[in-house]
Amino acid sequence: MAIDRNLVQGSMAMMILRLLETKDMYGYEMIEALRERSNNVFELKAGTLYPLLHSLESRGDVVSYEDNTSGKTRKYYQLTPAGKKHAEEKKKEWQEYQTAVSGVLSLQRGC
């Protein structure tokens, strides 16, 4: 079943920040990590990811740098202290939202 785009877009920044809490990553690496960790539910396109990364960079949540250790120059993204704080806020916000939605979805007939 396909997931509603609005649900995905609303949580994508949180998921990207969470990935970057684990290590610095380049764009394609993030796309693959999201796909793998979500069992192919989140199949992000570069045209969706890069505007989001630029927005996070403008906010000061991430910084980018180039590295060519692997012989190929790649642009990596790194979480900043402000980004770490934002990631925690988004995680708490998501947990509160998830609890609220679960409460509504668990309603029984006649309640």
N, C-alpha and C positions, 0 to 999 in steps of 0.2 A: 504494500500500500504506500502510495506517495504521501510525503509529509507536506502540509500546507506551507507554502513559501514564507508567509508572514510569521509563522512559528519559528522557522529556521532563521530568518533574518533577524528577528528579535533576540536570538540567543547566540548568534555567530561571534560577536565581539567577545563575549564571555568565554566561549570555547577556544578562540584564538589566544586570548590572554592566558588561559589555563595551559594550553600547549607550551607557550613560551615560559611558563613557570618551570617547566621541566628542563628545557635547554634552548639555546639559540637555534633558530631554524630559518631556512630559506623557503620561499613561497611554495614550490612544488612539494617540498618535504612536509609542509603543513597540510596541503591538500591530501597527500597520501596518508598522513597520520589520522586526519579526520575520517577519511574513508575507511581505513582499517579499524579504528577504534569504535566506529559506529556500525560495523557490519554492513558497509556499503549504503547506509541511509544518507549520509552527507557526502554527496559527490559534487564538491564545490568546483566551480570554474575559475580560472585565473581572473576573468573579467569581474568576478564577484569579490574575490579575495583581495586583489591589489588596491582597489578603492578603500576597502575597509582598513587595510594596513596603513595606507596614507592618512586616513582619518585618525587612527590610533597614534600615528607618529605626530600629527599636528597637535593632538591633545597632550602629547608628552608621555603617553603610556608605553611607547616603544621607541627605540632608536635603531637605525640601520647602519650597517657597515659592509664593506666588500671584503671577500676573502677568496683566495685562489689556491688554497692548500691542496685541493684535490686535482689541480691542473686546469680547472675551469673556474672562471670568476663567477662567484655567486653573491647575491645580496642577502645578507642574513639580518634577521630582526631579533632584537634583544629587549627583554622586559626591563623597564625602569622601576625605581622605587615607587613612583606615582602609579605606574601600571600595575604593580603588585597590589597596591592598596585598592585600586579600581577593580582588579580581579576579585579580591576578597569581598568587596561591596556587591559586585555582580553575583557572586556565588551565594551570598546571603539573600539577596533579592530573589534569585532563582529558587532557592529552597523555600522561601516564604510563599512564592507563587505556586510552586509545586504542591505544597501542603494545602493551600487554599483550593486548588483545582481538584486534588484528591478528595478533599472533604465534600465537594459538590458531586463528584463522580460516584462517590460511595453511597449517595442517598438511596434509600429503599422506597419502594412505592408505599404511599400512605404516611410518609414522614413529613 
